[in-house]
Amino acid sequence: MQRITYLSTPYDRQALDELRQWQHDMQRRPSLLNMLSRGMQQRVNRIIPEKVHRALTTAIKQMTRAMIFGAKISNRPAVREGSLQDRERVVMERIRVYTNTAATEGAITGAGGFLLGLADFPLWLSIKMKMLFEIAAAYGFETRDYKERVYLLHIFQLAFSSQKHRNNTYATMARWSEEKKNLPDDIHQFDWRSFQQEYRDYIDLAKLLQLIPGIGAVVGAYVNHRLTNKLGKFAMNAYRMRWQEINVLPLQSESGDAHLMTPSYA
């Protein structure tokens, strides 16, 4: 079987090189420091009462479900035509806008003390989710599809989790065309406990610093900017992976004739 790629421009080849490096990073074994940090966080989690874990899981589940499965979280239609470079020009602009918005929001809530600092979580979560919806649309994926929204949750997990959990999440995303066929119809079956623990463990130290008077605004702006930008870059590569799957097509011809196919989105 022969494979022919549509990633033929210099930009496409550069994007593919960046994707390969990112894929390598996603499959890297956890470092000793990563394992030690994770072990310490797990010990802390065992100290926290179970009813607190249940409350946090429920809160994060309800907020995330409301944002990502809300009927009108994004009205931006999927882009049906355009080169990878054209699409990514739009994506990088949206990442810039949402990163700056998140930084501003973090600075404002960080400067407002403890109570206003608590408002940062749902506000920042909303900003990140809206960014993911717009990135998906720019790459041509229809987010009205329930399964595409679950893919967004996997991108979110990938960006904000330990290396070990990242390895597992990436393995699922790398075979998404098959995995999505087995998705449960009930989103309640999603592993919300792991989702909230990985997310919380990844960011909670930085967010606790945001609640400290005097430095909260600086910390809030920096953390929100850095992590929102990171999420955007992870989303770019996650969709480059899907783009590659669609645009690198198997060609099989006993006579040796190859017939090019036009990529399309379902």
PAMI-429786 format. One record per residue (C-alpha): residue in three letters; x, y, z. Coordinates in steps of 0.02 Angstrom, whole numbers, plus 50000, padded with zeros to 5 digits. Layout:
<bakols>
alaXYZ...
</bakols>
This chain:
<bakols>
met500005000050000gln500625017249951arg500315033250050ile500315050549973thr500285066250078tyr499435082750043leu500595091350168ser501675097550025thr502035115950058pro503515121950163tyr502285127450298asp501445110450299arg503095101450316gln503635112750459ala501965109850547leu502175091050525asp503925091950599glu503245101450750leu501855088550766arg503095074150769gln504115082450906trp502525085551007gln501985067550984his503675061851048asp503465073051202met501725066051234gln502425048351240arg503945052351348arg504115042051505pro503805051351669ser505395058651741leu505975055051919leu505455072651971asn503755070351891met503485053951983leu504045061252149ser502895076352129arg501455065152080gly501765053652229met501765068452348gln500135075052274gln499325057952291arg499795057552475val498985074552498asn497435068252408arg497305053552527ile497285065752674ile495845075752600pro494165068652658glu493195058652529lys491695070352543val492825084752489his493405074952337arg491595071052293ala491115089352310leu492565095052200thr492205081752070thr490375086752063ala490775105352052ile492065103351913lys490965090851821gln489455102351824met490425117851772thr491365108851633arg489805100151568ala488845116551567met490205125151468ile490715111551347phe488995104051318gly488025120351327ala486995122151170lys487655139351123ile489425139951190ser490045143551014asn489115149250859arg490655149150749pro490355137150602ala491655124350551val492805130650412arg492565119150263glu493935125450148gly495685132450166ser497485127150179leu498295121950341gln499245138250344asp497665148650321arg496795139150460glu498265140650579arg498415159150547val496655160650619val497035148450760met498595157850817glu497625174150819arg496245166350925ile497545159251045arg498325176551061val496645184651096tyr496075171851224thr497775171151308asn497755190051333thr495945189351393ala496395175851519ala497885185951581thr496795201251608glu495485190851698gly496815183051809ala497545199851854ile495845207051900thr495275192252005gly497015190452082ala496995208452139gly495275206652217gly495745195952366phe495135178752419leu493295179852372leu493585187352200gly495015175152175leu493785160852193ala492835167852043asp494375165051935phe494055146451913pro492405147051818leu492885162751722trp494555155751666leu493775138851626ser492505147451514ile493885156851421lys494875140851390met493365130951331lys492805144651211met494565145051139leu494515126251109phe492855127551018glu493525140850902ile495115131050866ala494095115550823ala493015125650704ala494535133250619tyr495195115850580gly493515111050506phe492765100450644glu490935102150688thr490785104250876arg488905101750875asp489415083450866tyr489455076351044lys490985065851004glu491975081150948arg491595089351114val492255074151205tyr493845076151102leu493985093751172leu493935086351347his495375074951300ile496395089851239phe496045098351405gln496615082851500leu498175081451394ala498715099151434phe498365098651620ser498915081851687ser500415071951748gln501545063951619lys500875046551658his499065051851633arg499615061651480asn500345045751404asn498685036751425thr497645051251360tyr498765053451208ala498625034951166thr496735036851160met496815052451051ala498085044650932arg496775031650883trp495285043250896ser494445037450735glu494205020450819glu493985026350998lys492545037950959lys491525023250894asn491505016151071leu491065032051164pro489645030151289asp488025039151250asp487965045451429ile489285058751469his489085054251654gln490155038951613phe491635050251579asp492985048551714trp492635065151799arg493565060251958ser495215058151866phe494845073651762gln494615085051912gln496065077652012glu497315079051870tyr496765096751828arg496725102552008asp498385094352051tyr499215102351900ile498715120351937asp498245121752120leu499935127952187ala499965142252063lys498155146152098leu498435146252286leu499805159252260gln498545169652164leu497525171452324ile498965179552419pro498715198452440gly500035208952354ile500595196252224gly498915189052171ala498705200352020val500445196651951val500285178051982gly498535177351909ala499035186251750tyr500605175851725val499835158851762asn498275161851658his499305168351513arg500565154051516leu499325139851539thr498035146451416asn499395148151285lys499965130451325leu498195123751302gly498075132651135lys499705125051072phe499165107751130ala497525109951037met498455115050878asn499475099050880ala497995088250929tyr497075094550775arg498615093450666met498585075050711arg496785073750648trp497225084250495gln498665072550454glu497525057350468ile496315065050343asn497615072050223val498815057150217leu497775044950119pro498085026650077leu498185023349891gln498125005649826ser498165001449642glu498664984949564ser498994993549398gly500095006549479asp498905020849444ala498605032349592his497035042749601leu497105057549719met495635060049835thr494985076449901pro494985077150091ser493285079850169tyr492555081750343ala491075072250409
</bakols>
